[in-house]
């Protein structure tokens, strides 16, 4: 259940970042020479990398408190 909650929160974060990107992308520019400008972010992934955030979330999880017991039971068989 905790994983489902975390995934839902990550999806909400994706939606928020995507909306912020669209709002920001309309105006965000940087200088690209004399009197010229270009967009700061050409692609959404440069702004928010969903796959990278998902990997971070999965790596952050702590092992179950029963992980040690499972290892012991596996050895005895």
C-alpha positions as CSV (number, residue, x, y, z in Angstrom):
1,X,0.0,0.0,0.0
2,X,2.9,2.3,0.8
3,X,4.3,1.8,-2.7
4,X,1.0,2.7,-4.3
5,X,0.8,5.9,-2.3
6,X,4.4,6.8,-3.3
7,X,3.7,6.1,-6.9
8,X,0.5,8.2,-6.8
9,X,2.5,11.0,-5.2
10,X,5.1,10.7,-7.9
11,X,2.4,10.9,-10.6
12,X,1.0,14.0,-9.0
13,X,4.5,15.5,-8.9
14,X,4.9,14.7,-12.6
15,X,1.7,16.5,-13.4
16,X,2.8,19.5,-11.3
17,X,6.2,19.7,-12.9
18,X,4.7,19.3,-16.4
19,X,2.3,22.1,-15.8
20,X,5.1,24.3,-14.4
21,X,7.2,23.5,-17.4
22,X,4.5,24.5,-19.8
23,X,3.9,27.8,-17.9
24,X,7.7,28.5,-17.8
25,X,8.6,27.3,-21.3
26,X,6.4,29.9,-22.9
27,X,8.7,32.7,-21.5
28,X,12.0,31.1,-20.5
29,X,14.8,32.2,-22.8
30,X,18.6,32.7,-22.5
31,X,20.9,34.8,-24.6
32,X,22.4,33.1,-27.6
33,X,24.5,35.8,-29.1
34,X,24.0,39.4,-30.0
35,X,20.3,40.3,-29.5
36,X,19.2,36.7,-29.9
37,X,17.6,34.3,-27.4
38,X,16.9,30.6,-27.2
39,X,14.8,28.4,-24.9
40,X,16.4,27.3,-21.7
41,X,14.8,23.8,-21.8
42,X,14.3,22.3,-25.3
43,X,12.8,19.1,-23.9
44,X,10.6,18.3,-20.9
45,X,13.0,15.6,-19.7
46,X,15.7,18.3,-19.2
47,X,13.3,19.9,-16.7
48,X,12.0,16.8,-15.0
49,X,13.3,13.3,-15.6
50,X,10.5,11.0,-14.5
51,X,12.6,7.8,-14.9
52,X,15.4,9.2,-12.8
53,X,13.0,10.2,-10.1
54,X,11.4,6.8,-10.1
55,X,14.8,5.1,-9.8
56,X,15.6,7.4,-6.8
57,X,12.4,6.5,-5.1
58,X,12.9,2.7,-5.6
59,X,16.5,2.9,-4.3
60,X,15.4,4.8,-1.2
61,X,13.2,2.0,0.0
62,X,14.4,0.2,3.1
63,X,14.4,-3.6,3.1
64,X,11.5,-5.3,4.9
65,X,12.1,-6.1,8.6
66,X,11.4,-9.7,7.6
67,X,14.2,-9.8,5.0
68,X,16.7,-11.4,7.5
69,X,14.2,-14.2,8.4
70,X,13.6,-15.0,4.8
71,X,17.4,-15.4,4.3
72,X,17.6,-17.8,7.2
73,X,14.7,-19.9,6.0
74,X,16.2,-20.1,2.6
75,X,19.5,-21.4,4.0
76,X,17.8,-24.2,6.0
77,X,16.2,-25.7,2.9
